Amino acid sequence: MNLVNEYVQIFIGIILASIGLKAFLLPNGFLDGGATGIAILLSEEFPINISLILIFVSIPFLIMAWYTVSKKVFLKSICSIIGLAIFIHFENFQSITDDKLLIAIFGGLFLGAGIGLAIKNGSVLDGSEILGIYVNEKYGISIGKTILIFNVFLFGITAFLLSVEIAMYSVLTYLITSVVIDFVIKGFDNYVGIMIVSKKSKDIQELLVKDIKTGITVYKGSHGIGNSGIQKDMDIIHIIINRIDIRKTFNLIDSVDQSAFVTEFDVNHVKGGIKRRTLLN
């Protein structure tokens, strides 16, 4: 059942991405980053169907995928890219607007939503993510830096072959696409970590469980006072909460102990041991 759900979401992602391309970017010669951007650029220069170009351009990235990702992701990615090419070929959207700013914004929104849904369900619609993974594993360069450098070259070529204006709007499209991809993947599950050192640790723990409804890790530690080296054993609270609960959590801590030492830090990944909260529950 989970596999069916994944493929349904990937299918929706393909539809959204194809709308972004066919209704906004392609009719107006705008580019996105990555393999999709290369395909659009080549279709502007050569009288070849963009669906064929997209599949052809994706082949090197799929070869990388064979060596860098699981076979399940590899197969899903093949299906997704071919599906996107088919939809682009048969869809017959008319250009919705001639406003270049709206084209860049809404083209990026639809394309980012589509790519984000695909990635969230274990697939890719654009090979640049695979290139980033490959370079990271082989040379240790971060995925983000690899994709950024790749797109800097792509938009530079766009400025030379087409126009500086199109290149600038394409950069805007790429930035919007990237933001939407991150939002679709993460949604409201954006977590932060908080560490609390307080003399009233027990009282704070009780309220965190009751009001924030979060799991708690308690470390046994000690604290010193000034240069005297005086130490005292105490509990140190460590929690991971959704970002939407930050203000409520800080107010709760202040209501118990305004002198508590509190540190907040970003959390890149959370797995298990936490009640996921969204704006809807």
Secondary structure, DSSP 8 states (H G I E B T S, - for coil): -HHHHHHHHHHHHHHHHHHIIIIIIGGGT---SHHHHHHHHHHHHS-S-HHHHHHHHHHHHHHHHHHHS-HHHHHHHHHHHHHHHHHHHH---------HHHHHHHHHHHHHHHHHHHHHTT--SSTHHHHHHHHHHHH---HHHHHHHHHHHHHHHHHHHT-HHHHHHHHHHHHHHHHHHHHHHHTT--EEEEEEE-TTHHHHHHHIIIII----EEEEEEEEETTTTEEEEEEEEEEEEEGGGHHHHHHHHHHH-TT-EEEEEE-S---SSS----TT-
